[in-house]
């Protein structure tokens, strides 16, 4: 089971049944899921699907409205022909949202199967000074060893986000990442 009862967002990778049974129904019903990349948000959040496994929600917080762009990544940055297109779309959306909200209160969350070193991600997509990479999200279910190539990222540095991981399982090579925004 998940370690935290009511996280705002749950992001998981390559999760298959019966491991999916540990995700609360209210999260599943909120967004549904794609074949192997999942982003679940609390029911009261408005969620709209976009391409490339991206999800976004406008979260109402006690200090006012904050736009949160959440997406799940599964790619090889140096090999995948779709990588540039994927992040072109992402950057356009971020620019659009920043314009709508005056460039404030925008938090971008990316988690997943990066398959590259964090420095390659930062240089390829966003300036290094505005990205934070957190603990690896990959865990080999046979050895329990964390991989160095799968990370969780949040940018810009503004905004408070806490990351809570739940134990890996033999049904997925990736740990679930839970967020409170």
N, C-alpha and C positions, 0 to 999 in steps of 0.2 A: 504493500500500500504506500501511497505518497506520505511523506513525512509531515507535510503541512496540510491542514484541513481545507483552508480557503485561499489559495493563492489567486492573484488576479489573472495571471496568464500561465499556462503550461505549454512548454514547447518540447516536443519529442521527435526523435528521428527513427526511421526504419523499425517502427514498432508493429508487432504482429500479435494476433490472438494466441494465447489468452492474456498476454501482458496488458492488452487494451482494457481489460476488466478493472484495472486499478485506477483508471481515469474516471472520476465521478460523472454520472450521467448528465448533470447540468452543464458540464463543460462540453461534452460530446454534442449535446443538442444545440449548444450555442453556435457552433461553427461547422460541424461536420468535419470531414478530414479528406485528405487526398490519399493516394495509395500507400505512400511510405513516409510522408512528411506531414506532421500534424502541428497545428497551433490551436490551442483551446483558450477561450476567454470567458470570464464570468458572464452569466446570462444577462445581467443588466447593461452590459456594454453593447453598443451598436457595432456590429462587425460586418465588413464587406470584403468579399474575396477579390483578389487581383491575380494576374498571371504569375507564373514562376513561384507558386506556393507562398506568395506573400499574403499577409493578412494585416488589416489595420483596424484600429478601433479608436474612437474618440472617448477618452475616459474622463468622467466627471470626478474631480477630486476636491477635497475640502477647500483648497486654495483657488479653485476655479477649474475651467476646462483645460485639459491637456491632450494634444493629439499624440497618439502612440502608434508608430508604424512598426509592425512586427512581421518578420519574414524568416522563413526557414530555407537554408541554403544546402544544396547537395551538388557539388561540382568539383572539377579539377581546374584550378585557375589557369594553369599553363597549358591545358589540353582541351578543355571544353569549348567547342565553337560557339556555344550559346552564352558563355559567360559575359561577354561584352554587351550583348543585347539585354541580358537580364539586368545588369546594373545600370545600363543606360536608362531603362524604364524606371528603375528604382530612383536614380538621381533626378529624373524629371518629376516624379511624384513628390519627392522630398522638396524640390524647388517650388512646386505648385503649392504644397501645403504650407511651406514657410511664408509664401506670399499671402495666402489666405489668413494666416494667423500672426502676421507681422514678424515672422522669424523667431517668435518666442514660444516657449512651452512645447517644443517639438522634441520628442525622444524617439530615436530609432534603435530598434533591437534586432539583431541578427544572430541566429544560432544554428549550428548544424554541422554537416559533414563537409568541412572546408577542403580537406585533402591537400592542404598547403600550409607552410609556415605562416604565422601571424604577420610577419613583415611583408610577405608577398601579397597578402590580402590588403594590408594598409596602403602599400604603395600602388597597388593596382586600382583600388576603388576610391579611397578617401584619404585625405592628408593624415599623416601619422599623429599630428598633435590633437586631433579631435576624436580619436578612437581608443576605446579601452577593451582589451581582451581579457576574459576571465578564465577560469579553470577549464581544462579540457572536458568535452562532453562525451568523449568516446571511452569505453571501458571494455577490454577484451573479456568476454564472459567465461573463457576457460582459465585465463591467468589472473584476471582482475587488474591487469596493467593498463594504465591510462595512455592513450596515444598522444603524440605531440602535434598532430596535424588537424585536430578537430576542436574548434574553439567556440566561445560565445562572445559576442561583441556588442557594445552599447556606445552610441555616439549621439550628440556631442557629450562633453563631460558634464554639462549642466543637468540637473535632475537627479533625484535619488532613486536608485534601483537596487534592490537586494536580490541575490541569487541563492536559491536553495536547491540542492541536488538530492535526488532520491537514489537509492542503490541501483546499480545496473542489474540486469537479469539475463537469463539465458535466451530470452526471446528478442533481445535487441542488443546491438553492440554499443548503443548510446545511452547515456544517462538522461533522464528527463530533467529539464531545467524549469524551475518554478519562479515566478516573478511577483513581487509586490511593487506596485507603482504608486 
